[in-house]
């Protein structure tokens, strides 16, 4: 319900892996093999800082986010 000044209060909650364990999958992209790898959000949290760095996770990255802007041809 709006306050007398017209403002509205709202909250965002990140419940995945905090309050609930959801079956959400994130997809990593291997630039060398062009393969995708589905990982849970918990697995992603444990490897995200290693993506693209020397070692096992060097060729892996999170795919680029699609642009919200329309493509102009």
C-alpha distances in whole Angstrom, upper triangle without the diagonal:
4,7,10,11,9,9,7,8,10,14,17,19,23,24,27,30,28,27,28,31,31,33,32,35,36,39,41,44,47,49,52,52,49,48,44,44,41,39,37,34,36,39,38,36,40,42,39,41,45,44,46,48,52,52,51,48,49,49,46,42,39,39,38,34,34,33,30,32,34,38,40,43
4,7,8,5,6,5,8,11,14,17,20,24,26,29,32,30,29,30,33,33,35,34,37,37,39,42,44,48,49,52,53,50,49,45,45,42,41,38,35,37,40,38,37,41,42,40,41,45,44,46,48,52,53,52,48,49,49,46,43,39,39,37,34,34,32,29,31,33,37,39,42
4,5,5,5,6,9,12,15,19,22,26,27,31,33,31,30,32,35,35,38,36,39,39,42,44,46,50,51,54,55,52,51,48,47,44,43,40,37,39,42,40,38,42,44,41,42,46,45,48,49,53,54,53,50,51,51,48,44,41,41,39,36,36,35,32,33,36,39,41,45
4,5,7,10,12,16,19,23,26,29,31,34,37,34,34,36,39,39,41,40,42,42,45,47,49,53,54,58,58,55,54,51,50,48,46,44,41,42,45,44,42,45,47,44,45,49,48,51,52,56,57,56,53,54,54,51,47,44,44,42,39,39,37,34,35,38,41,43,46
4,6,9,12,15,19,22,25,29,31,34,37,34,34,36,39,38,41,39,42,41,44,45,48,51,52,56,56,53,53,49,49,47,45,43,40,41,44,42,41,44,45,43,44,47,47,48,50,54,55,55,51,52,52,49,46,42,42,40,37,37,35,32,33,35,39,40,44
4,7,10,13,17,20,23,27,29,32,35,33,32,34,37,36,39,37,39,38,41,43,45,49,49,53,54,51,50,47,46,44,43,40,37,39,42,40,39,42,44,41,42,46,45,47,49,52,53,53,49,50,50,47,43,40,40,38,34,34,32,29,30,32,36,37,41
4,7,10,13,16,20,23,26,29,31,29,29,31,34,33,36,34,36,35,38,40,42,46,46,50,51,48,47,44,43,41,40,37,34,36,39,37,35,39,40,37,38,42,41,43,45,49,50,49,46,47,47,44,40,37,37,35,31,32,30,27,28,31,34,36,40
4,7,10,13,17,20,22,25,28,26,25,27,30,30,32,30,33,33,35,37,40,43,44,48,48,46,45,41,41,38,37,34,31,33,36,34,33,36,38,35,37,40,39,41,43,47,48,47,44,45,45,42,38,35,35,33,30,30,29,26,28,30,34,36,39
4,7,11,14,17,19,22,25,23,22,24,27,27,30,28,31,31,34,36,38,42,43,47,47,44,43,40,39,36,34,32,29,30,33,32,30,33,35,33,34,38,37,39,41,45,45,45,41,43,43,40,36,33,34,32,29,29,28,26,28,31,34,36,40
4,7,10,14,16,19,22,19,19,21,24,23,26,24,27,27,30,32,35,38,40,43,44,41,40,36,35,32,31,28,25,27,30,28,27,30,32,30,31,35,34,37,38,42,42,41,38,40,40,36,33,30,30,29,26,27,26,24,26,29,32,35,38
4,7,10,12,15,18,16,15,18,20,20,23,22,24,24,27,29,32,36,37,41,41,39,37,34,32,29,28,25,22,23,26,25,23,27,29,26,28,31,31,34,35,39,39,38,35,37,37,34,31,27,28,27,24,25,25,23,26,29,32,35,38
4,7,9,12,15,13,13,15,18,17,20,18,21,20,24,26,29,32,34,37,37,35,33,30,28,26,24,21,18,20,23,21,20,23,25,23,25,28,28,30,32,36,36,35,31,33,33,30,27,24,25,24,21,22,22,21,24,27,30,33,36
4,6,9,11,9,10,11,14,14,17,16,18,19,22,24,28,31,33,36,36,34,32,28,27,24,22,19,16,17,20,19,18,21,23,21,23,27,26,29,31,34,34,33,30,32,32,29,26,23,24,24,21,23,24,23,26,29,32,35,38
4,6,8,7,8,10,11,11,14,13,15,15,19,21,24,27,30,33,33,31,29,25,23,20,18,15,12,13,17,15,14,17,19,18,20,23,23,26,28,31,31,29,26,28,29,25,23,20,21,21,19,21,23,22,25,28,31,34,37
4,6,5,5,6,8,9,12,11,14,16,19,22,25,28,31,34,33,31,29,25,23,20,17,14,11,12,16,16,14,17,20,19,22,24,24,28,29,32,31,29,27,29,30,26,24,21,23,24,21,23,25,24,28,31,33,37,39
4,5,6,6,6,6,9,8,11,12,16,18,22,25,28,30,30,28,25,22,19,16,14,10,8,9,13,12,12,15,17,16,19,22,21,25,26,29,28,26,24,26,27,23,21,18,20,21,20,22,24,24,27,30,32,36,38
4,6,5,5,7,10,10,12,13,17,19,22,25,28,30,30,28,26,22,19,16,13,9,7,7,11,11,10,12,15,15,18,20,20,24,25,28,27,25,22,25,26,23,21,19,21,23,22,24,27,27,30,33,35,38,41
4,6,7,10,13,13,15,16,20,22,25,28,31,33,33,32,29,26,23,20,17,13,11,10,14,14,12,15,18,17,20,22,23,26,27,30,29,27,25,28,29,25,24,21,24,25,24,26,28,28,31,34,36,40,42
4,7,9,13,14,17,18,22,24,28,31,34,36,36,34,31,28,25,22,19,15,13,13,17,17,16,18,21,21,23,26,26,30,31,33,32,30,28,31,32,28,27,24,26,28,26,28,30,29,33,36,38,41,44
4,6,10,11,14,16,20,22,26,29,32,34,34,32,29,25,23,19,17,13,12,12,15,16,15,18,21,21,23,25,26,29,31,33,32,29,27,30,31,27,26,23,25,27,25,27,29,29,33,35,37,41,43
4,7,9,11,14,17,20,24,26,29,32,30,29,26,22,20,16,13,10,9,9,12,14,14,16,18,19,22,23,23,27,28,31,29,26,25,28,28,24,24,21,23,25,24,26,29,29,32,34,36,40,42
4,5,9,12,15,18,22,25,28,30,29,27,24,20,18,14,12,9,9,10,13,14,14,17,19,19,22,24,23,26,28,31,29,26,24,27,27,23,22,20,21,23,21,23,26,26,30,32,33,37,39
4,6,10,13,16,19,22,25,27,26,24,21,17,15,11,10,7,9,10,12,13,15,17,18,18,22,23,22,25,27,29,28,25,23,26,25,22,21,18,19,22,21,22,25,26,29,31,32,36,38
4,7,10,13,17,20,23,25,24,22,19,15,13,10,9,6,7,10,11,11,13,15,16,16,20,21,19,23,25,27,26,23,21,24,23,19,18,15,16,18,17,19,22,22,26,27,29,33,34
4,7,10,13,16,19,22,20,18,15,12,9,6,5,5,6,10,10,9,12,14,14,14,18,18,17,20,22,24,23,20,18,20,19,16,15,12,13,16,15,17,20,22,25,26,27,31,33
4,7,10,13,16,19,18,16,13,10,8,6,5,6,6,10,9,7,10,13,12,11,15,16,13,16,19,22,21,18,15,17,16,13,11,8,10,12,12,14,18,19,23,24,25,29,30
4,7,10,13,15,14,12,10,6,5,5,6,9,10,13,11,9,13,14,12,12,15,15,12,15,18,20,19,16,13,15,14,10,9,7,7,11,11,14,17,19,22,24,24,27,29
4,7,10,12,12,10,8,6,5,6,7,11,11,13,11,9,12,13,11,10,13,12,9,11,14,16,16,13,10,12,10,6,6,5,6,10,12,14,18,20,23,25,24,28,29
4,6,9,9,7,6,5,7,9,11,14,15,17,15,12,16,16,13,12,15,14,10,10,14,16,15,13,10,11,8,5,5,6,6,9,12,14,17,21,23,24,23,26,27
4,6,6,5,5,6,8,11,13,17,18,19,16,14,17,17,14,14,15,13,10,10,13,14,13,11,9,9,5,4,6,9,9,12,15,18,21,24,26,27,26,29,29
4,6,5,7,9,12,15,17,20,21,22,19,17,20,20,16,16,17,15,11,10,13,14,14,13,11,9,6,6,8,10,10,12,16,17,20,23,25,26,24,27,27
4,6,8,11,13,17,18,22,23,24,21,19,22,22,18,18,19,16,13,11,14,14,14,12,11,10,6,8,11,14,13,16,19,21,24,27,29,29,27,30,30
4,5,9,11,15,17,21,23,24,21,19,23,22,19,19,21,18,15,14,16,16,16,14,13,12,9,10,12,14,14,17,20,21,24,28,29,30,28,31,30
4,7,10,13,16,20,21,23,20,19,22,22,19,19,20,18,15,14,17,18,18,16,14,13,10,10,11,12,11,14,17,18,21,24,26,26,24,27,27
4,7,10,13,17,19,20,17,16,20,20,17,17,20,18,15,15,18,19,17,15,13,14,10,9,11,12,11,14,17,18,22,25,27,27,26,29,29
4,7,10,13,15,17,15,13,17,18,15,15,18,17,14,15,18,19,18,15,13,14,11,9,10,10,9,13,15,16,20,23,25,26,25,28,29
4,6,10,12,14,11,11,14,15,13,13,16,15,13,14,17,18,17,13,11,14,12,9,10,10,11,14,16,18,22,24,27,28,28,31,32
4,7,10,12,10,9,13,14,13,13,17,16,14,17,19,21,19,16,14,16,15,12,12,11,12,15,16,18,22,24,27,28,28,32,33
4,7,8,6,6,10,11,10,11,15,14,13,16,18,20,18,15,13,16,15,12,12,11,13,16,17,19,23,24,28,29,30,34,35
4,5,5,6,9,10,11,12,15,16,15,18,20,22,20,18,16,19,19,15,15,13,15,18,18,20,24,25,28,30,31,35,36
4,5,5,6,9,10,10,13,15,14,18,20,22,21,19,16,19,19,16,14,12,15,17,16,19,22,23,27,29,30,34,36
4,5,5,7,9,10,13,14,15,18,19,21,20,18,16,19,20,17,16,14,17,20,20,23,25,27,30,32,34,37,39
4,5,5,7,8,11,12,12,16,17,18,17,14,12,16,17,14,14,13,16,19,19,22,25,27,30,32,33,37,39
4,5,5,5,9,10,10,13,15,17,16,14,11,14,15,11,11,9,13,15,16,19,22,24,27,29,30,34,35
4,6,6,8,10,11,15,15,18,17,16,13,16,17,14,13,12,15,17,18,21,23,25,28,31,32,35,37
4,6,8,9,10,14,14,16,15,13,11,15,16,14,14,14,17,19,20,24,26,28,31,34,34,38,40
4,6,5,7,10,10,13,11,10,8,11,13,10,10,11,15,17,19,22,25,27,30,32,32,36,37
4,5,5,9,10,13,13,12,9,11,12,10,8,8,12,14,15,19,21,24,26,29,29,33,34
4,6,8,8,11,12,12,9,11,13,11,10,11,15,16,18,21,23,26,28,31,31,34,36
4,6,5,8,8,8,6,7,10,9,9,11,15,17,19,23,25,27,30,32,32,35,37
4,6,9,9,9,5,6,7,6,6,8,11,13,16,19,22,24,27,29,29,32,33
4,7,9,9,6,4,6,6,6,9,12,13,17,20,22,25,27,29,28,31,32
4,6,8,6,5,8,9,10,13,16,17,20,23,25,28,30,32,32,34,35
4,7,7,5,9,10,12,16,18,20,23,27,29,32,33,36,35,37,38
4,6,5,9,10,13,16,19,21,24,28,30,33,35,37,36,39,40
4,6,8,9,12,15,17,20,23,26,29,32,34,36,35,38,39
4,6,5,8,11,14,17,19,23,25,28,30,32,32,35,36
4,6,8,12,14,16,19,23,25,28,30,32,31,34,34
4,7,10,12,14,18,20,23,26,28,30,28,31,32
4,7,9,12,15,18,21,24,26,28,27,30,31
4,6,9,12,15,17,20,22,24,24,27,28
4,6,9,12,15,17,20,22,22,25,27
4,6,9,12,15,17,19,18,22,23
4,6,9,12,14,16,16,19,20
4,6,9,11,14,14,18,20
4,6,9,10,11,15,17
4,5,8,9,12,15
4,6,9,12,15
4,6,9,12
4,6,10
4,6
4
